[in-house]
Amino acid sequence: MKTPAVIAALGFQVAVLLFMAVPREWTLHFGREVYLRTAPVDPRDVMRGDYVRLNYDISIVPRDVCRDGLAAVMANPPAESDRRWRSRGVWGGFEQSLLPPDTPVFAVLKPGEGDVAVLDYLTDRKPAQGLYLRGRLESLTEGLARVRYGLEAYFMQQGEALELERSQAGTTSRAPLEMRVAVGPGGLAVLKGHRRGPLEIGLDLQRRPRAAGSAQPWEQGEVVVAATLSLRNASDTNLAIVALPEGRSFALVPDLRWGTNAWRWVGADLPPPAPSPANVILLKPGESHRTTIGLTNSAWWVVPVDAAGANRLASAQPLQNLTNRWPPTRFRFEYRPPPPAAGAGLPHADAIWPGRLLSPAFSPGGNVD
């Protein structure tokens, strides 16, 4: 009498496994393929044997690209008694979330440069059509959303992780991984492979001791006064970059992993100067170009902003004034090439790399990821 029951139980378990596996297998073989860019990778930090933990450009979503119910909650947050303390997951620490964890969300994608997809907006409403990823909230604050997509763990074939680490040995520059992802109906996404980005970015900070008169122990140490950024061609073909005067090919952007950054670069809304032929740098494979930015220059100062990103009525300050703050205040530089229309008539226009690239994060006190 027990045999039919046992068979039925086993059959039910098999059916459940098939129900879970079939959509992923269908997506793996027939889903639409795109590439998603990760943050610049230091293999020594993220690799555990042949296992990689990934943080994508779309994993932390600022308020200005959140829509529908997410935007409404961020604009009119609940009382603190109704919020929940949540772990930041892979980002570390805790923060109060405006919505319960695991709330379903959808990242609507749009074409970026080449075959890399970028985020258009994040919503809690399932799109009727188009390319989108299904995700779940880690947390939602007044300034940003943290999202996981089921793509954060990547297992390489034996030896691939070591080969990737060896390929970056002897250089301080980092290239983002671009993950090949298959996207199926309903936003289900499955990892299929990876490639290294063709351009690497490096960051070297120049520091000086704090001014005399800093009496407290936590006021001792160094501050950052300049940053040297390097762009290195990591591909096997020629690439061109655009190096505008005074470092204007780069923007200073907040690093949001510790929460909303309360400071905004004074040049955030200023258009960069038009590029000239002299600004185009052709890099052969393995060659690099360096740009030094003086952070004591008022053009690279920052102003305080609220959770919505609006400037507060306060004067701009140099980064050197922002040390020893909690939560930590951190920034990145972002390389931004000219739009295609602006670069069309330049030398080597076809070789100009069209993507944006984030540097490692750094603090005003000189710590670098």
N, C-alpha and C positions, 0 to 999 in steps of 0.2 A: 504493500500500500504506500510505502514511503517513496518508491521509485518514481512515480509520476510527479510527486511534489518536488522531489530533488531535480528532476529534469526541467520542470516548469521554472524553478528558481534559477537554475543555470541558464535557461533560455532567456529569462527576464534580464539577467545580468549581461548576457551577450547582446541583447537588443539595446540595452542602455549604452553599452560601449560603442555599438555601431551608430547609434543616434548621435553620440558625441563625436565620433571619428569621421563619419561620412561628410559633413559640411566642411571640415578642415581639409580632407583629402580632395574634395571637389574644388575647393578654393585653391589648393596647392597646384592643381593641374590645369584649371580653367580660369582662375581669377585674373583680373587685370593687374599687370605688373607695373609697379612704380618704384622709385628709389626714395628713401627717407634719410635725411642727413642727421647724424648724431653730433653731439658736442665733440670738440677736438679730443683725441684719445691719447692718453699715455698708457700703453699696455701694462706697465708695471703696476698701475693703480687699479685697473679694472679686470685684469685676467686672473683667474684662479684655475690653473692648469689649462684646460682647453675650453673653459667656460668664460663668457664675457657678459658683464652687466652693462646695459646700454641706457643712455639718457638722450632722448631725442630733442631736436629743436622744438617739437610740438608737445613736449612733456610738461612744460610750464607755460601757461597761456596768460598773457596780461589782460587786464580788464577791458581794454579798448577793442579787443576782438572776440569778446564773449557776447552772446546774443540771447534774446528771448528770456526764458525764466532765469537763466544764470545772471544776465545783466540786471534783471529786476531785483533779484535778491542782493546783488552786490551794491545796487544803488540804495536799497532800503533794507539794510541788514536786520535780522531779528535781534531781540534783546540778548544780552550776554548770557543770561540764564538758560536760553534756548540753544546756545551754541555748544559744540562738542570739541573737546581737546583731542586732536588727532596727531599721530606721528607723521612726520614729513617723509616717511619711507626711506628711499635711497638717499634723500637729501639730508637726513639727520635732523634731530630736534623735534619740537612739537609746536603746534599752532592751533588756534580756534577755528573750526570749520563752520561755515554758515549753512551748509547742507550735510545730510548724513553721508558717511562714507559709502562707496560703491554705487552712488547715484549714477544711472546711465547717462552718458553724454555722447555727442557725435562731433567729430572733427571733420569739417568740410574742407576738402583739399582743392587746390588749383595748380595748374602747371607752373613750375618754376623754370630755371634755366636747364636746358637739356631735358633729361628725363627724370629730374628730381622734382617731386611734388612738395608744395609748401602749404601752410595753413592759410585758409581763407577766413574761417571763423569757427568758433566752438559754440554749440547749442545743446539744449536738453530736448529738442524736438527732432525726431527722426526725419531726415530729409526724404522727400518723395522721389528724388532722382539725383544723379550726379555721383561723383566720387567722394566717399567719406569713410572714416574709420569709426568703429564702435569702441568706446572706451568707458572707463569708470573713474569717478572722482576719487582721488586720494584725499583732497581737501579743497575747500573754496573759501577764500578770504575776500575782503573788500577790494583787494588789488590784483588778485591772480587766482588761477585755477591750476591745481596739480592733477595730472591725468595719467593713468596707466592704460595701455592698449593691448596687453598680452604679448608684447614684442620686446620686453625688457631683458629677457634671458636668451642668449644665443650660444649654442654649442657648436664649436668648430670641430672639423675632423682632426684626428690625432696629428699633432705637429704643426697645424696651421697657426695656432695662437703663438707658438714659439717663433715661427717664421715671421709673423707680423711684428713681434717684439724685436727680432734681429734686424728687420728692415729699417727700424727707427733708431737703432743703436748708434751712438756717436753724434747725434744731433739733438738740439734742444727744441726744434720746431715740431709741431704736431699737425697731423692731417686728420680731418674727421672721417669716420667710417660712413659710407653710404650703403644702407641696407636695402637689398632687393626684397620687395614685399609683394605678395599676391593678395589682392583685395576681392572678396566675394560679395554675394548678396547680403544685405543687412549690415555691411561694414565690417564683417569678419576679416581679419588680416592674418597672414601666415608668413613667417620669414622663410626666404628661399636661398639667400646668399648674401655676399657683401663684396664691396670693392673699396679701395682707399681713394679718397679725394685726390685730384691731381695737384692741388696746391696746399702746401703746408704753411702754418703761421707759427712764429716764435715770438716770445716776449722776454725782454731783458730789462729789469728796472734799475735805475740809478737812485741811490739812497744817500741821505745825509743825516747826521745826528739831529735830534730835536734841539730847538733853540734853548740857550741857557736860561735857567729860572724855572724849569719844570721840576718841581720839588717832590711830587708824589712818585712812588715806584712805578705805578701804571702809566705815568706820563713820560717815562724814560724810553729809550730806544731810538728808532730811526723813522724817517718819513720819506716818501717817494717824491722825487723832484723831476724825474724825466723817465721816459719809456722808449726803448728801441724795439721796433717791430720789424721782423724779417718775414718775407714771403719767398718761399723756396719751391721751385718746380720739381715735384716728385713724380712726374710722369715721364714717359719715354719720347715725348714730342715737344716741340717748342711751344711755350705759352707766353702771352704778353699780359702785363698788368699796367695799370695807370697810376702813377705816383704824382698826385697833385702837390703844389707848394704848401709848406707849413703843415704837412701831415693831413691835409683835408680829404685824402682818399679814405681816411679812417674816421669813425664816429666813436664817441665814448658812450657806452650803453650800460645800464644797470644790470648786475647779476642778481637774479630773483630767487636763487635757491634757498636763501634764508628768509624769504618773505618779501613784502613790498619794499623796494628801495625808496627812501624818502628824499632822494636827490636826483636832479636831472641836469644834464649837460647844457650849458648856455647856448651851444651851437646846434642843439637838436633840431630846431626849426629853420635853420639857415640853409639855403641851397648851396651846394659846393660850387666853386668856380668852374667855368667851362674848360674841359681839357684841351690842351694844345698838343701838336705832334711831339714836342719835346718831353711831354709827360709820359709818353708810352715807353715802357721798358720791356724788351724782348728777353725772355729767360730761356736759355737752353736747358735740357735735362740736367738737374743737379745744381743749377745756378740759383742764386738768391739775391734779393734786393733789400736793403735796410733803410728804415726811416726812423729818425729820432724826434720825439715830441717833448717839448719842455712843458711840464705840468704846472710850473709856477706862472706861466703866461696866462693872462686873464681870459684868453680865448678858450682855455680848457678848464675853466672853473665850473662849478655846479651851483644850482639854486635848489632850495627845499621845495618839495611838492607834497600834495595830499594824496590820499589813497586813489583818487580818481585821476591823478597825474597832472592836476592843475597847479600852476606855480603859486606858492604862497608869497605874501608881500614881504619879502626879505631880500637882502642883498646877496650877490653871488660870493662864493667862498672857494678858496683853493682846496684841493684834496687833502693837503697837509693838515687842515683844520678838522678833518673828519675821523681821526684815529680814535681808538678806544671807545667805540660806540657799540651799543647792543640793541637789537641784533646787529651782527657785523655788517658794515657797509662795504660792498664789493662792486667792482666794475669790470667790464671787458672792453676791448677795442674791437670794432667790427670793420673789416675791409669792405668797401662798397665801390664797385666799378661803376663807370658812367652807364646810363641807360643806353640801349642799342642805338637810339636815334642820335645821341650825342657822340657815340663812338664810331658812327658809320664812316666818316671821312678821315679817320685817323690812320696812321701807318699800322700795319699788321692788325687791322680791324678784325679780320676773321680769326685771329689767334688770341684776342683779348678774352681772358676767362670771365664769364658772365656772372659767376656766383658771388654771394656774400660769404664771409668767413669770420668766425668769432675767435678771438684770442683766448688763452687761459684767463681765468678770473684772477683778480689781484685786489688787495686791500690797500688803503692809503698808508698803512704802516709797512708795506713791502712784502707781505706774504703772497705767494703765488701758488695756484693749484698745481 
